[in-house]
Each structure stands twice: as structure tokens, then as C-alpha cells.
Amino acid sequence: MPLYSYHCEQCDEVYENMRSIKQRDVKLICPQCKESCTRILDLSSFQLKGGGWYNDGYSSKKQKTKKEE
């Protein structure tokens, strides 16, 4: 189950809650003030590192090698 972050605008607290994907947009009730919280988007930890994925044919133009020049 994914971990989602929710923000309470009433008491300005941020909560994390594990929910199913079907329940991700259902409002969460704040444990402190009992108001509804809205889901906030977190940054992804996905990164493309190194030159391999780019040089293996995913670039839009072909790079010339030293022998072709």
C-alpha cells in the first residue's frame, strides 16, 4: 500500500497515511482538530543517473563518434 501525505489547513499539520490506491482521494479526518485534510503531492525519488540510458538510443539525434568526424 502506498504512503500518502495529507495537510490540515485548520491546524497546519501534515500527516502520512498508508491507503489503497482506490482510497487515495478520500478525505482524511485530522486527529487533532477533526477537520478534513487534503492530499498533497510528494516528490518522487525516481532518478535517471549516468549516461547509459541516454546514449543507448533514447536521444533524439545520433551522436557522431571521433572516427566518423
Distance bins in CASP14 RR format, pairs under 12 A and 6 or more apart:
PFRMAT RR
TARGET T0000
AUTHOR 0000-0000-0000
RMODE 2
METHOD distances of the structure
MODEL  1
1 16 0 0 0 0 0 1 0 0 0 0 0
1 17 0 0 0 0 1 0 0 0 0 0 0
1 18 1 0 1 0 0 0 0 0 0 0 0
1 19 1 0 0 1 0 0 0 0 0 0 0
1 20 1 0 1 0 0 0 0 0 0 0 0
1 21 0 0 0 0 1 0 0 0 0 0 0
1 22 0 0 0 0 0 1 0 0 0 0 0
1 23 0 0 0 0 1 0 0 0 0 0 0
1 24 0 0 0 0 1 0 0 0 0 0 0
2 16 0 0 0 0 0 1 0 0 0 0 0
2 17 0 0 0 0 1 0 0 0 0 0 0
2 18 1 0 0 1 0 0 0 0 0 0 0
2 19 1 0 0 1 0 0 0 0 0 0 0
2 20 0 0 0 0 1 0 0 0 0 0 0
2 21 1 0 0 1 0 0 0 0 0 0 0
2 22 0 0 0 0 0 1 0 0 0 0 0
2 23 0 0 0 0 0 1 0 0 0 0 0
2 24 1 0 0 1 0 0 0 0 0 0 0
2 39 0 0 0 0 0 1 0 0 0 0 0
2 42 0 0 0 0 0 1 0 0 0 0 0
2 44 0 0 0 0 0 1 0 0 0 0 0
3 15 0 0 0 0 0 1 0 0 0 0 0
3 16 1 0 1 0 0 0 0 0 0 0 0
3 17 1 0 0 1 0 0 0 0 0 0 0
3 18 1 0 1 0 0 0 0 0 0 0 0
3 19 0 0 0 0 1 0 0 0 0 0 0
3 20 0 0 0 0 0 1 0 0 0 0 0
3 21 0 0 0 0 0 1 0 0 0 0 0
3 24 0 0 0 0 0 1 0 0 0 0 0
3 39 0 0 0 0 0 1 0 0 0 0 0
3 42 0 0 0 0 1 0 0 0 0 0 0
3 45 0 0 0 0 0 1 0 0 0 0 0
4 14 0 0 0 0 0 1 0 0 0 0 0
4 15 0 0 0 0 1 0 0 0 0 0 0
4 16 1 0 0 1 0 0 0 0 0 0 0
4 17 1 0 1 0 0 0 0 0 0 0 0
4 18 1 0 0 1 0 0 0 0 0 0 0
4 19 1 0 1 0 0 0 0 0 0 0 0
4 20 0 0 0 0 0 1 0 0 0 0 0
4 21 0 0 0 0 1 0 0 0 0 0 0
4 23 0 0 0 0 1 0 0 0 0 0 0
4 24 1 0 1 0 0 0 0 0 0 0 0
4 25 0 0 0 0 1 0 0 0 0 0 0
4 26 0 0 0 0 0 1 0 0 0 0 0
4 27 0 0 0 0 0 1 0 0 0 0 0
4 28 0 0 0 0 1 0 0 0 0 0 0
4 37 0 0 0 0 0 1 0 0 0 0 0
4 38 0 0 0 0 0 1 0 0 0 0 0
4 39 1 0 1 0 0 0 0 0 0 0 0
4 40 0 0 0 0 1 0 0 0 0 0 0
4 41 0 0 0 0 1 0 0 0 0 0 0
4 42 0 0 0 0 1 0 0 0 0 0 0
5 13 0 0 0 0 0 1 0 0 0 0 0
5 14 1 0 0 1 0 0 0 0 0 0 0
5 15 1 0 0 1 0 0 0 0 0 0 0
5 16 1 0 1 0 0 0 0 0 0 0 0
5 17 0 0 0 0 1 0 0 0 0 0 0
5 18 0 0 0 0 0 1 0 0 0 0 0
5 19 0 0 0 0 0 1 0 0 0 0 0
5 24 0 0 0 0 0 1 0 0 0 0 0
5 28 0 0 0 0 1 0 0 0 0 0 0
5 37 0 0 0 0 1 0 0 0 0 0 0
5 38 0 0 0 0 0 1 0 0 0 0 0
5 39 1 0 0 1 0 0 0 0 0 0 0
5 40 1 0 1 0 0 0 0 0 0 0 0
5 41 0 0 0 0 1 0 0 0 0 0 0
5 42 1 0 1 0 0 0 0 0 0 0 0
5 43 0 0 0 0 0 1 0 0 0 0 0
6 13 0 0 0 0 1 0 0 0 0 0 0
6 14 1 0 0 1 0 0 0 0 0 0 0
6 15 1 0 1 0 0 0 0 0 0 0 0
6 16 1 0 0 1 0 0 0 0 0 0 0
6 17 1 0 0 1 0 0 0 0 0 0 0
6 18 0 0 0 0 0 1 0 0 0 0 0
6 19 0 0 0 0 1 0 0 0 0 0 0
6 23 0 0 0 0 0 1 0 0 0 0 0
6 24 0 0 0 0 0 1 0 0 0 0 0
6 25 0 0 0 0 0 1 0 0 0 0 0
6 26 0 0 0 0 0 1 0 0 0 0 0
6 27 0 0 0 0 1 0 0 0 0 0 0
6 28 1 0 1 0 0 0 0 0 0 0 0
6 29 0 0 0 0 1 0 0 0 0 0 0
6 30 0 0 0 0 1 0 0 0 0 0 0
6 31 0 0 0 0 0 1 0 0 0 0 0
6 35 0 0 0 0 0 1 0 0 0 0 0
6 36 0 0 0 0 1 0 0 0 0 0 0
6 37 1 1 0 0 0 0 0 0 0 0 0
6 38 1 0 0 1 0 0 0 0 0 0 0
6 39 1 0 1 0 0 0 0 0 0 0 0
6 40 1 0 0 1 0 0 0 0 0 0 0
6 41 0 0 0 0 0 1 0 0 0 0 0
6 42 0 0 0 0 0 1 0 0 0 0 0
7 13 1 0 0 1 0 0 0 0 0 0 0
7 14 1 0 1 0 0 0 0 0 0 0 0
7 15 1 0 0 1 0 0 0 0 0 0 0
7 16 0 0 0 0 0 1 0 0 0 0 0
7 17 0 0 0 0 0 1 0 0 0 0 0
7 27 0 0 0 0 0 1 0 0 0 0 0
7 28 0 0 0 0 1 0 0 0 0 0 0
7 30 0 0 0 0 1 0 0 0 0 0 0
7 35 0 0 0 0 0 1 0 0 0 0 0
7 36 0 0 0 0 0 1 0 0 0 0 0
7 37 1 0 0 1 0 0 0 0 0 0 0
7 38 1 0 1 0 0 0 0 0 0 0 0
7 39 1 0 0 1 0 0 0 0 0 0 0
7 40 1 0 1 0 0 0 0 0 0 0 0
7 41 0 0 0 0 0 1 0 0 0 0 0
7 42 0 0 0 0 0 1 0 0 0 0 0
8 14 1 0 0 1 0 0 0 0 0 0 0
8 15 1 0 0 1 0 0 0 0 0 0 0
8 17 0 0 0 0 0 1 0 0 0 0 0
8 27 0 0 0 0 0 1 0 0 0 0 0
8 28 0 0 0 0 1 0 0 0 0 0 0
8 29 0 0 0 0 1 0 0 0 0 0 0
8 30 1 0 1 0 0 0 0 0 0 0 0
8 31 0 0 0 0 1 0 0 0 0 0 0
8 32 1 0 0 1 0 0 0 0 0 0 0
8 33 1 0 0 1 0 0 0 0 0 0 0
8 34 0 0 0 0 1 0 0 0 0 0 0
8 35 1 0 0 1 0 0 0 0 0 0 0
8 36 0 0 0 0 1 0 0 0 0 0 0
8 37 1 0 1 0 0 0 0 0 0 0 0
8 38 0 0 0 0 1 0 0 0 0 0 0
8 39 0 0 0 0 0 1 0 0 0 0 0
8 40 0 0 0 0 0 1 0 0 0 0 0
9 27 0 0 0 0 0 1 0 0 0 0 0
9 30 0 0 0 0 1 0 0 0 0 0 0
9 33 0 0 0 0 1 0 0 0 0 0 0
9 35 1 0 0 1 0 0 0 0 0 0 0
9 36 0 0 0 0 1 0 0 0 0 0 0
9 37 1 0 0 1 0 0 0 0 0 0 0
9 38 1 0 0 1 0 0 0 0 0 0 0
9 40 0 0 0 0 0 1 0 0 0 0 0
10 29 0 0 0 0 0 1 0 0 0 0 0
10 30 1 0 0 1 0 0 0 0 0 0 0
10 31 0 0 0 0 0 1 0 0 0 0 0
10 32 0 0 0 0 1 0 0 0 0 0 0
10 33 1 0 1 0 0 0 0 0 0 0 0
10 34 0 0 0 0 1 0 0 0 0 0 0
10 35 1 0 1 0 0 0 0 0 0 0 0
10 36 0 0 0 0 1 0 0 0 0 0 0
10 37 0 0 0 0 1 0 0 0 0 0 0
10 38 0 0 0 0 0 1 0 0 0 0 0
11 30 1 0 0 1 0 0 0 0 0 0 0
11 31 0 0 0 0 1 0 0 0 0 0 0
11 32 1 0 1 0 0 0 0 0 0 0 0
11 33 1 0 1 0 0 0 0 0 0 0 0
11 34 0 0 0 0 1 0 0 0 0 0 0
11 35 1 0 0 1 0 0 0 0 0 0 0
11 36 0 0 0 0 0 1 0 0 0 0 0
11 37 0 0 0 0 1 0 0 0 0 0 0
12 30 0 0 0 0 0 1 0 0 0 0 0
12 32 0 0 0 0 0 1 0 0 0 0 0
12 33 0 0 0 0 1 0 0 0 0 0 0
12 35 0 0 0 0 0 1 0 0 0 0 0
12 37 0 0 0 0 0 1 0 0 0 0 0
13 28 0 0 0 0 0 1 0 0 0 0 0
13 30 1 0 0 1 0 0 0 0 0 0 0
13 31 0 0 0 0 1 0 0 0 0 0 0
13 32 1 0 0 1 0 0 0 0 0 0 0
13 33 0 0 0 0 1 0 0 0 0 0 0
13 35 0 0 0 0 0 1 0 0 0 0 0
13 37 0 0 0 0 1 0 0 0 0 0 0
13 40 0 0 0 0 0 1 0 0 0 0 0
14 28 0 0 0 0 0 1 0 0 0 0 0
14 30 0 0 0 0 0 1 0 0 0 0 0
14 32 0 0 0 0 0 1 0 0 0 0 0
14 37 0 0 0 0 1 0 0 0 0 0 0
14 38 0 0 0 0 0 1 0 0 0 0 0
14 39 0 0 0 0 0 1 0 0 0 0 0
14 40 1 0 0 1 0 0 0 0 0 0 0
14 42 0 0 0 0 0 1 0 0 0 0 0
15 27 0 0 0 0 0 1 0 0 0 0 0
15 28 1 0 0 1 0 0 0 0 0 0 0
15 29 0 0 0 0 1 0 0 0 0 0 0
15 30 1 0 0 1 0 0 0 0 0 0 0
15 31 1 0 0 1 0 0 0 0 0 0 0
15 32 0 0 0 0 1 0 0 0 0 0 0
15 33 0 0 0 0 0 1 0 0 0 0 0
15 35 0 0 0 0 0 1 0 0 0 0 0
15 36 0 0 0 0 0 1 0 0 0 0 0
15 37 1 0 0 1 0 0 0 0 0 0 0
15 38 0 0 0 0 0 1 0 0 0 0 0
15 39 0 0 0 0 0 1 0 0 0 0 0
15 40 0 0 0 0 1 0 0 0 0 0 0
16 28 0 0 0 0 0 1 0 0 0 0 0
16 37 0 0 0 0 0 1 0 0 0 0 0
16 39 0 0 0 0 0 1 0 0 0 0 0
16 40 0 0 0 0 0 1 0 0 0 0 0
16 42 0 0 0 0 1 0 0 0 0 0 0
17 23 0 0 0 0 1 0 0 0 0 0 0
17 24 0 0 0 0 1 0 0 0 0 0 0
17 26 0 0 0 0 0 1 0 0 0 0 0
17 27 0 0 0 0 0 1 0 0 0 0 0
17 28 1 0 1 0 0 0 0 0 0 0 0
17 29 0 0 0 0 0 1 0 0 0 0 0
17 30 0 0 0 0 0 1 0 0 0 0 0
17 31 0 0 0 0 0 1 0 0 0 0 0
17 37 0 0 0 0 1 0 0 0 0 0 0
17 39 0 0 0 0 1 0 0 0 0 0 0
17 40 0 0 0 0 0 1 0 0 0 0 0
18 24 0 0 0 0 0 1 0 0 0 0 0
18 28 0 0 0 0 0 1 0 0 0 0 0
19 25 0 0 0 0 1 0 0 0 0 0 0
19 26 1 0 0 1 0 0 0 0 0 0 0
19 27 0 0 0 0 0 1 0 0 0 0 0
19 28 0 0 0 0 1 0 0 0 0 0 0
19 39 0 0 0 0 1 0 0 0 0 0 0
20 26 0 0 0 0 1 0 0 0 0 0 0
23 39 0 0 0 0 0 1 0 0 0 0 0
24 38 0 0 0 0 0 1 0 0 0 0 0
24 39 1 0 0 1 0 0 0 0 0 0 0
24 40 0 0 0 0 0 1 0 0 0 0 0
24 41 0 0 0 0 0 1 0 0 0 0 0
25 36 0 0 0 0 0 1 0 0 0 0 0
25 37 0 0 0 0 0 1 0 0 0 0 0
25 38 0 0 0 0 1 0 0 0 0 0 0
25 39 1 0 0 1 0 0 0 0 0 0 0
26 36 0 0 0 0 1 0 0 0 0 0 0
26 37 0 0 0 0 0 1 0 0 0 0 0
26 38 0 0 0 0 0 1 0 0 0 0 0
26 39 0 0 0 0 1 0 0 0 0 0 0
27 34 0 0 0 0 0 1 0 0 0 0 0
27 35 0 0 0 0 1 0 0 0 0 0 0
27 36 1 0 1 0 0 0 0 0 0 0 0
27 37 1 0 0 1 0 0 0 0 0 0 0
27 38 1 0 0 1 0 0 0 0 0 0 0
27 39 0 0 0 0 1 0 0 0 0 0 0
28 34 0 0 0 0 0 1 0 0 0 0 0
28 35 0 0 0 0 0 1 0 0 0 0 0
28 36 1 0 0 1 0 0 0 0 0 0 0
28 37 1 0 1 0 0 0 0 0 0 0 0
28 38 0 0 0 0 1 0 0 0 0 0 0
28 39 1 0 0 1 0 0 0 0 0 0 0
28 40 0 0 0 0 0 1 0 0 0 0 0
29 35 1 0 0 1 0 0 0 0 0 0 0
29 36 1 0 0 1 0 0 0 0 0 0 0
29 37 1 0 0 1 0 0 0 0 0 0 0
29 38 0 0 0 0 0 1 0 0 0 0 0
30 36 1 0 0 1 0 0 0 0 0 0 0
30 37 1 0 1 0 0 0 0 0 0 0 0
30 38 0 0 0 0 0 1 0 0 0 0 0
31 37 0 0 0 0 1 0 0 0 0 0 0
47 53 0 0 0 0 0 1 0 0 0 0 0
48 54 1 0 0 1 0 0 0 0 0 0 0
48 56 0 0 0 0 0 1 0 0 0 0 0
48 58 0 0 0 0 1 0 0 0 0 0 0
50 56 0 0 0 0 0 1 0 0 0 0 0
51 57 0 0 0 0 0 1 0 0 0 0 0
51 58 0 0 0 0 0 1 0 0 0 0 0
51 59 0 0 0 0 0 1 0 0 0 0 0
51 63 0 0 0 0 0 1 0 0 0 0 0
52 58 0 0 0 0 1 0 0 0 0 0 0
52 59 0 0 0 0 0 1 0 0 0 0 0
53 59 0 0 0 0 1 0 0 0 0 0 0
54 60 0 0 0 0 0 1 0 0 0 0 0
54 61 0 0 0 0 0 1 0 0 0 0 0
54 63 0 0 0 0 1 0 0 0 0 0 0
55 61 0 0 0 0 0 1 0 0 0 0 0
55 62 0 0 0 0 0 1 0 0 0 0 0
55 63 1 0 0 1 0 0 0 0 0 0 0
55 65 0 0 0 0 0 1 0 0 0 0 0
56 62 0 0 0 0 0 1 0 0 0 0 0
56 63 0 0 0 0 0 1 0 0 0 0 0
57 63 0 0 0 0 1 0 0 0 0 0 0
62 68 0 0 0 0 1 0 0 0 0 0 0
63 69 0 0 0 0 0 1 0 0 0 0 0
END
